[in-house]
Amino acid sequence: MAEKEATKAQLAEEKMEQLNKELRGYMAQIEALRAEIAVINQSISDLRTASATLKNLKELGRGKNILIPIGTTAQIEAKVEDVDKVIMSVGTGISAVLTHEEAIKRIETDISALESLRKTLEEAIVELYNKTEDLLEKVREVGKEEASA
């Protein structure tokens, strides 16, 4: 009889260990997704800054003097010559000359794609949290079983 109780306790302990391992896995996945979302948020912010800058330069117009940052503590003066042509990366180290409108449209498309990806990742996090809650309930049940044994 004592052997049977010891075996039951051993099985409960192994089950608890497995559940805890799964919980750690879900938490690691959640943290990885959060890190990806942070990178996406930074990319969206950078794209919005680029869009605003392009729009402001267009409003400023040709011939205006501007200051361009060349580091955290220095700027140089430059004159706006052509705001209708924008050289943009089109992927894998390749750049193309786009019109101002094409550049803005491309930036907006990129922002939309990143926002969609962010939404998908956020939904995955919610799903992982739900799985975590289910596992926590199982942990509680196993804990009650251990306590009653």
C-alpha positions in Angstrom: 0.0 0.0 0.0 2.8 2.4 0.9 4.5 1.5 -2.4 1.3 2.4 -4.3 1.2 5.8 -2.5 4.8 6.5 -3.3 4.3 5.6 -7.0 1.2 7.9 -7.1 3.2 10.7 -5.5 6.0 10.1 -8.0 3.6 10.3 -10.9 2.1 13.5 -9.6 5.5 15.1 -9.2 6.5 14.1 -12.7 3.3 15.5 -14.1 3.9 18.8 -12.1 7.4 18.9 -13.5 6.1 18.5 -17.1 3.4 21.1 -16.6 6.0 23.6 -15.2 8.2 22.9 -18.2 5.4 23.6 -20.6 4.6 26.8 -18.7 8.2 28.0 -19.0 8.1 27.2 -22.7 4.9 29.3 -23.2 6.4 32.2 -21.2 9.6 32.1 -23.3 7.4 32.2 -26.4 5.5 35.2 -25.1 8.7 37.1 -24.3 10.1 36.3 -27.8 6.8 37.6 -29.4 7.0 40.8 -27.2 10.5 41.4 -28.3 9.4 41.0 -32.0 6.6 43.4 -31.4 9.1 45.9 -29.9 11.2 45.7 -33.0 8.0 46.2 -35.2 7.0 49.2 -33.1 10.4 50.8 -33.6 10.2 50.1 -37.4 6.7 51.7 -37.5 8.0 54.7 -35.6 11.0 55.1 -38.0 8.7 54.8 -41.0 6.3 57.4 -39.6 9.2 59.7 -38.9 10.4 59.3 -42.5 6.9 60.0 -43.8 6.6 63.1 -41.7 10.0 64.3 -42.7 9.2 63.8 -46.4 5.9 65.7 -46.0 7.6 68.5 -44.1 10.4 68.9 -46.7 7.8 69.0 -49.5 5.9 71.8 -47.7 9.2 73.6 -47.1 10.0 73.5 -50.8 13.1 74.0 -52.9 15.8 76.4 -51.8 15.2 76.4 -48.1 18.1 75.9 -45.7 17.8 73.0 -43.2 20.0 71.4 -40.6 20.8 67.8 -41.0 22.0 65.8 -37.9 25.2 64.0 -38.5 25.4 62.4 -35.1 24.1 63.0 -31.6 25.9 66.3 -31.1 26.4 67.8 -34.6 24.5 69.2 -37.5 25.3 70.6 -40.9 23.4 73.1 -42.9 22.1 72.0 -46.3 19.8 73.5 -48.9 16.8 71.6 -50.1 17.1 71.2 -53.9 14.7 68.4 -55.0 11.9 67.1 -52.9 10.1 65.4 -55.7 12.7 62.5 -56.0 13.3 60.2 -53.1 15.9 57.4 -53.0 14.5 54.6 -51.1 15.5 51.1 -50.2 13.4 48.5 -52.1 15.0 45.5 -50.4 18.2 43.6 -50.0 20.6 46.6 -50.3 18.9 47.9 -53.5 17.6 51.4 -53.7 15.4 53.1 -56.3 14.5 56.7 -57.2 10.8 57.2 -56.4 8.6 60.2 -56.7 7.6 61.9 -53.5 4.1 60.4 -53.8 5.4 56.9 -54.5 7.7 57.1 -51.5 4.9 58.2 -49.2 2.7 55.4 -50.6 5.4 52.8 -50.1 6.0 53.9 -46.5 2.2 53.8 -45.8 2.1 50.3 -47.3 5.1 49.2 -45.2 3.4 50.6 -42.0 0.2 48.7 -42.8 2.0 45.5 -43.3 3.9 45.9 -40.0 0.7 46.8 -38.2 -0.9 43.7 -39.6 2.0 41.6 -38.5 1.9 43.2 -35.0 -1.8 42.3 -34.7 -1.0 38.7 -35.6 1.7 38.5 -33.0 -0.5 40.1 -30.4 -3.2 37.5 -31.1 -0.6 34.8 -30.7 0.3 36.2 -27.3 -3.3 36.2 -26.2 -3.6 32.5 -27.4 -0.4 31.7 -25.4 -1.8 33.4 -22.3 -5.0 31.4 -22.6 -2.9 28.2 -22.8 -0.9 29.4 -19.8 -4.1 29.9 -17.9 -5.3 26.3 -18.8 -1.9 24.9 -17.7 -2.1 26.8 -14.4 -5.5 25.3 -13.7 -3.9 21.8 -14.3 -1.1 22.7 -12.0 -3.6 23.6 -9.3 -5.4 20.3 -9.8 -2.2 18.3 -9.6 -1.2 20.3 -6.5 -4.6 19.4 -4.9 -4.0 15.7 -5.8 -0.5 15.8 -4.2 -1.9 17.5 -1.1 -4.6 14.9 -0.7 -2.2 12.0 -1.2 
